[in-house]
């Protein structure tokens, strides 16, 4: 499948990626997530079944395999 970004000549490739999102203020990191990724621009497509799986993940009922450090950079101060 060709990349859909305007002007990008890439062809989407099947890959397993690491995806991070925030739910209820808590970061969640998912490894080995199947996706289609453009090797040129990085455009990423997730299948609807994969999205359903992501939405079903609940840290209160599914035991995470580890913890990741979370860093917050300071916001720039107005001049």
DSSP file (Angstrom, degrees, kcal/mol; ACC not computed):
  #  RESIDUE AA STRUCTURE BP1 BP2  ACC     N-H-->O    O-->H-N    N-H-->O    O-->H-N    TCO  KAPPA ALPHA  PHI   PSI    X-CA   Y-CA   Z-CA
    1    1 A X              0   0    0      0, 0.0    11,-2.7     0, 0.0     2,-0.1   0.000 360.0 360.0 360.0 131.8    0.0    0.0    0.0
    2    2 A X  B     -A   11   0A   0      9,-0.2     9,-0.3     1,-0.1     8,-0.1  -0.428 360.0 -97.5 -74.5 149.4    1.4    3.4   -1.0
    3    3 A X        -     0   0    0      7,-2.8    -1,-0.1     1,-0.1     5,-0.1  -0.393  26.4-147.7 -62.9 142.4    1.9    6.1    1.7
    4    4 A X        +     0   0    0      2,-0.1     2,-0.3    -3,-0.1    -1,-0.1   0.491  61.2 113.5 -95.9  -2.8   -1.1    8.5    1.7
    5    5 A X  S >  S-     0   0    0      1,-0.1     3,-2.1     2,-0.1     5,-0.1  -0.525  82.1-100.8 -69.5 133.2    0.9   11.6    2.7
    6    6 A X  T 3  S+     0   0    0      1,-0.3    -1,-0.1    -2,-0.3     3,-0.1  -0.306 103.0   5.9 -58.4 125.9    0.9   14.1   -0.2
    7    7 A X  T 3  S+     0   0    0      1,-0.3     2,-0.5    -2,-0.1    -1,-0.3   0.346  94.2 127.0  85.5  -6.2    4.2   13.9   -2.1
    8    8 A X    <   -     0   0    0     -3,-2.1    -1,-0.3     1,-0.1    -5,-0.1  -0.744  42.5-165.0 -88.1 126.3    5.6   10.9   -0.2
    9    9 A X        +     0   0    0     -2,-0.5    -1,-0.1    -3,-0.1    -3,-0.0   0.359  47.4 125.1 -88.9   6.7    6.8    8.1   -2.5
   10   10 A X        -     0   0    0     -5,-0.1    -7,-2.8    -8,-0.1     2,-0.4  -0.155  53.9-140.0 -69.5 159.7    7.0    5.6    0.3
   11   11 A X  B     -A    2   0A   0     -9,-0.3    28,-0.6    26,-0.1    -9,-0.2  -0.988  29.5-112.4-118.7 126.6    5.3    2.2    0.5
   12   12 A X  E     -B   38   0B   0    -11,-2.7     2,-0.3    -2,-0.4    26,-0.2  -0.298  33.1-158.0 -62.3 137.8    3.9    1.1    3.8
   13   13 A X  E     -B   37   0B   0     24,-2.6    24,-2.8    -2,-0.0     2,-0.4  -0.898  21.6-111.6-117.5 145.9    5.7   -1.8    5.5
   14   14 A X  E     +B   36   0B   0     -2,-0.3     2,-0.3    22,-0.2    22,-0.2  -0.639  52.4 156.0 -74.5 128.1    4.4   -4.2    8.1
   15   15 A X  E     -B   35   0B   0     20,-2.7    20,-2.5    -2,-0.4     2,-0.5  -0.923  44.5-121.9-143.5 167.1    6.3   -3.6   11.4
   16   16 A X  E     -B   34   0B   0     -2,-0.3    18,-0.2    18,-0.2     2,-0.2  -0.985  41.2-177.3-113.4 123.8    6.0   -4.0   15.1
   17   17 A X  E     -B   33   0B   0     16,-2.7    16,-2.6    -2,-0.5     2,-0.5  -0.638  31.1-116.1-117.7 169.5    6.3   -0.7   16.9
   18   18 A X  E     -     0   0B   0     -2,-0.2     2,-0.4    13,-0.2    13,-0.2  -0.946  35.1-168.9-103.6 128.4    6.3    0.7   20.4
   19   19 A X  E     -B   30   0B   0     11,-2.6    11,-2.9    -2,-0.5     2,-0.4  -0.970   6.8-165.5-124.5 133.9    3.4    3.0   21.0
   20   20 A X  E     +B   29   0B   0     -2,-0.4     2,-0.3     9,-0.2     9,-0.2  -0.961  16.6 158.4-119.7 134.6    2.9    5.4   24.0
   21   21 A X  E     -B   28   0B   0      7,-2.3     7,-3.3    -2,-0.4     2,-0.5  -0.927  34.7-116.7-144.9 170.5   -0.4    7.0   24.9
   22   22 A X  E     -B   27   0B   0     -2,-0.3     2,-0.4     5,-0.2     5,-0.2  -0.942  24.4-178.7-116.8 130.2   -2.0    8.6   28.0
   23   23 A X  E >  S-B   26   0B   0      3,-2.7     3,-2.0    -2,-0.5    -2,-0.0  -0.993  75.5 -13.5-129.3 125.0   -5.1    7.3   29.7
   24   24 A X  T 3  S-     0   0    0     -2,-0.4    -1,-0.1     1,-0.3     3,-0.1   0.868 129.4 -54.5  52.5  40.9   -6.6    9.0   32.7
   25   25 A X  T 3  S+     0   0    0      1,-0.2     2,-0.5    -3,-0.0    -1,-0.3   0.453 116.9 111.3  78.4   0.9   -3.4   11.0   33.1
   26   26 A X  E <   -B   23   0B   0     -3,-2.0    -3,-2.7     2,-0.0    -1,-0.2  -0.917  67.4-124.8-112.1 130.7   -1.1    7.9   33.2
   27   27 A X  E     -B   22   0B   0     -2,-0.5     2,-0.4    -5,-0.2    -5,-0.2  -0.482  23.4-163.9 -71.7 141.8    1.3    7.0   30.4
   28   28 A X  E     -B   21   0B   0     -7,-3.3    -7,-2.3    -2,-0.2     2,-0.5  -0.997   1.8-161.3-127.0 129.4    0.9    3.5   28.8
   29   29 A X  E     -B   20   0B   0     -2,-0.4     2,-0.5    -9,-0.2    -9,-0.2  -0.947   4.9-168.5-113.4 128.2    3.6    1.9   26.7
   30   30 A X  E     -B   19   0B   0    -11,-2.9   -11,-2.6    -2,-0.5     3,-0.4  -0.974   5.3-160.9-120.2 124.6    2.7   -1.0   24.4
   31   31 A X  E     +     0   0B   0     -2,-0.5   -13,-0.2   -13,-0.2   -14,-0.1  -0.625  68.5  25.5 -98.6 160.9    5.4   -3.0   22.7
   32   32 A X  E    S+     0   0B   0     -2,-0.2     2,-0.5     1,-0.2    -1,-0.2   0.795  75.0 167.0  60.4  33.5    5.1   -5.3   19.6
   33   33 A X  E     -B   17   0B   0    -16,-2.6   -16,-2.7    -3,-0.4    -1,-0.2  -0.690  35.8-126.4 -81.3 120.6    2.2   -3.4   18.3
   34   34 A X  E     +B   16   0B   0     -2,-0.5    13,-0.4   -18,-0.2     2,-0.3  -0.470  45.7 151.7 -69.7 135.9    1.5   -4.4   14.6
   35   35 A X  E     -B   15   0B   0    -20,-2.5   -20,-2.7    -2,-0.2     2,-0.5  -0.975  48.2-115.8-154.9 162.4    1.3   -1.4   12.3
   36   36 A X  E     -BC  14  45B   0      9,-2.5     9,-2.8    -2,-0.3     2,-0.4  -0.950  40.3-174.8-103.2 127.1    1.9   -0.3    8.7
   37   37 A X  E     -BC  13  44B   0    -24,-2.8   -24,-2.6    -2,-0.5     2,-0.5  -0.975  26.2-131.0-130.0 135.5    4.7    2.3    8.7
   38   38 A X  E  >  -B   12   0B   0      5,-2.5     4,-1.5    -2,-0.4   -26,-0.2  -0.745  14.0-152.0 -81.2 123.8    6.2    4.4    5.8
   39   39 A X  T  4 S+     0   0    0    -28,-0.6    -1,-0.1    -2,-0.5   -27,-0.1   0.633  91.2  47.0 -72.3 -11.6   10.0    4.0    5.9
   40   40 A X  T  4 S+     0   0    0      3,-0.1    -1,-0.2   -29,-0.0    -2,-0.0   0.909 130.0  11.1 -94.0 -53.3   10.4    7.5    4.3
   41   41 A X  T  4 S-     0   0    0      2,-0.1    -2,-0.1   -36,-0.0   -33,-0.0   0.577  93.2-121.4-106.8 -11.6    8.1    9.8    6.3
   42   42 A X     <  +     0   0    0     -4,-1.5    -3,-0.1     1,-0.3     0, 0.0   0.484  48.3 164.7  86.0   1.6    7.1    7.6    9.3
   43   43 A X        -     0   0    0     -6,-0.1    -5,-2.5     1,-0.1     2,-0.4  -0.302  22.1-156.2 -53.8 134.7    3.4    7.8    8.6
   44   44 A X  E     -C   37   0B   0     -7,-0.2     2,-0.4   -32,-0.1    -7,-0.2  -0.953  14.4-166.0-126.6 137.1    1.8    5.0   10.7
   45   45 A X  E     -C   36   0B   0     -9,-2.8    -9,-2.5    -2,-0.4     2,-0.4  -0.981   5.3-160.8-122.4 130.2   -1.5    3.1   10.3
   46   46 A X        -     0   0    0     -2,-0.4   -11,-0.1   -11,-0.2     2,-0.0  -0.921  23.6-118.7-109.3 136.7   -3.1    0.9   12.9
   47   47 A X     >  -     0   0    0     -2,-0.4     4,-2.2   -13,-0.4     3,-0.3  -0.354  24.6-117.0 -66.8 150.2   -5.7   -1.7   12.1
   48   48 A X  H  > S+     0   0    0      1,-0.2     4,-2.3     2,-0.2     5,-0.1   0.857 116.4  54.6 -59.6 -36.0   -9.1   -1.2   13.7
   49   49 A X  H  > S+     0   0    0      2,-0.2     4,-1.8     1,-0.2    -1,-0.2   0.869 107.6  50.1 -65.7 -35.7   -8.8   -4.5   15.6
   50   50 A X  H  > S+     0   0    0     -3,-0.3     4,-2.3     2,-0.2    -2,-0.2   0.901 109.4  51.2 -68.2 -40.7   -5.5   -3.3   17.0
   51   51 A X  H  X S+     0   0    0     -4,-2.2     4,-2.5     2,-0.2    -2,-0.2   0.908 107.9  52.4 -62.5 -41.3   -7.1    0.0   18.1
   52   52 A X  H  X S+     0   0    0     -4,-2.3     4,-1.3     1,-0.2    -1,-0.2   0.908 109.1  50.4 -59.5 -41.3   -9.9   -2.0   19.8
   53   53 A X  H  X S+     0   0    0     -4,-1.8     4,-0.9     2,-0.2    -2,-0.2   0.906 109.3  50.9 -63.2 -42.2   -7.2   -4.0   21.6
   54   54 A X  H >< S+     0   0    0     -4,-2.3     3,-0.9     1,-0.2    -2,-0.2   0.921 109.7  49.9 -61.1 -44.3   -5.5   -0.7   22.7
   55   55 A X  H 3< S+     0   0    0     -4,-2.5    -1,-0.2     1,-0.2    -2,-0.2   0.771 107.6  55.4 -67.0 -24.3   -8.7    0.7   24.1
   56   56 A X  H 3< S+     0   0    0     -4,-1.3     2,-0.2    -5,-0.2    -1,-0.2   0.658  80.5 107.3 -83.9 -14.6   -9.4   -2.5   26.0
   57   57 A X    <<  +     0   0    0     -3,-0.9     2,-0.4    -4,-0.9     3,-0.0  -0.471  46.0 179.1 -66.2 128.2   -6.1   -2.4   27.9
   58   58 A X    >>  -     0   0    0     -2,-0.2     4,-2.9     1,-0.1     3,-1.9  -0.947  25.9-154.2-134.8 112.0   -6.7   -1.4   31.5
   59   59 A X  T 34 S+     0   0    0     -2,-0.4     5,-0.2     1,-0.3    -1,-0.1   0.706  96.7  61.4 -59.2 -18.1   -3.8   -1.2   33.9
   60   60 A X  T 34 S+     0   0    0      1,-0.1    -1,-0.3     3,-0.1     3,-0.1   0.733 119.6  23.0 -79.8 -21.1   -6.2   -2.0   36.8
   61   61 A X  T <4 S+     0   0    0     -3,-1.9     2,-0.5     1,-0.2    -2,-0.2   0.614 117.9  60.8-118.5 -19.2   -7.1   -5.4   35.3
   62   62 A X  S  < S-     0   0    0     -4,-2.9     2,-0.5     0, 0.0    -1,-0.2  -0.950  81.8-128.6-112.4 128.3   -4.1   -6.3   33.1
   63   63 A X        -     0   0    0     -2,-0.5    -3,-0.1    -3,-0.1    -4,-0.1  -0.634  22.4-132.4 -79.2 120.3   -0.7   -6.6   34.8
   64   64 A X        -     0   0    0     -2,-0.5     3,-0.1    -5,-0.2    -1,-0.0  -0.325   7.8-133.9 -65.5 154.1    2.0   -4.5   33.1
   65   65 A X  S    S-     0   0    0      1,-0.1     2,-0.3    -2,-0.0    -1,-0.1   0.567  76.9 -22.3 -86.7  -8.6    5.3   -6.3   32.4
   66   66 A X        -     0   0    0      2,-0.0     2,-0.4     0, 0.0    -1,-0.1  -0.970  65.3 -96.8-174.7-173.6    7.3   -3.4   33.6
   67   67 A X        -     0   0    0     -2,-0.3     2,-0.4    -3,-0.1     0, 0.0  -0.972  24.1-151.8-128.0 143.5    7.6    0.3   34.4
   68   68 A X        -     0   0    0     -2,-0.4     2,-0.1   -41,-0.1   -41,-0.1  -0.928  24.2-114.5-114.0 138.0    9.0    3.1   32.3
   69   69 A X        -     0   0    0     -2,-0.4     2,-0.5     1,-0.0     0, 0.0  -0.451  28.2-150.0 -67.7 143.9   10.6    6.3   33.6
   70   70 A X        -     0   0    0     -2,-0.1     2,-0.4     2,-0.0    -1,-0.0  -0.971  11.3-167.3-118.7 127.9    8.6    9.4   32.7
   71   71 A X        -     0   0    0     -2,-0.5     2,-0.5     2,-0.0    -2,-0.0  -0.901   7.6-159.4-115.9 143.6   10.4   12.7   32.3
   72   72 A X        -     0   0    0     -2,-0.4     2,-0.2     3,-0.0     3,-0.0  -0.984  13.2-145.1-122.3 121.0    8.8   16.2   32.0
   73   73 A X        -     0   0    0     -2,-0.5     2,-0.1     1,-0.1    -2,-0.0  -0.584  29.6-103.9 -80.8 145.4   10.9   18.9   30.4
   74   74 A X        -     0   0    0     -2,-0.2     2,-0.2     1,-0.1    -1,-0.1  -0.420  36.1-112.7 -68.6 144.7   10.4   22.4   31.9
   75   75 A X        -     0   0    0      1,-0.1    -1,-0.1    -2,-0.1     2,-0.1  -0.507  38.7 -99.0 -72.8 143.9    8.4   24.8   29.8
   76   76 A X        -     0   0    0     -2,-0.2     2,-0.3     1,-0.1    -1,-0.1  -0.398  37.8-121.5 -64.0 140.2   10.3   27.7   28.3
   77   77 A X        -     0   0    0      1,-0.1    -1,-0.1    -2,-0.1    -3,-0.0  -0.644  29.7-106.0 -82.7 137.8    9.9   30.9   30.3
   78   78 A X              0   0    0     -2,-0.3    -1,-0.1     1,-0.1     0, 0.0  -0.330 360.0 360.0 -61.8 144.0    8.4   33.9   28.5
   79   79 A X              0   0    0     -3,-0.0    -1,-0.1    -2,-0.0    -2,-0.0   0.468 360.0 360.0 -79.2 360.0   11.0   36.6   27.6
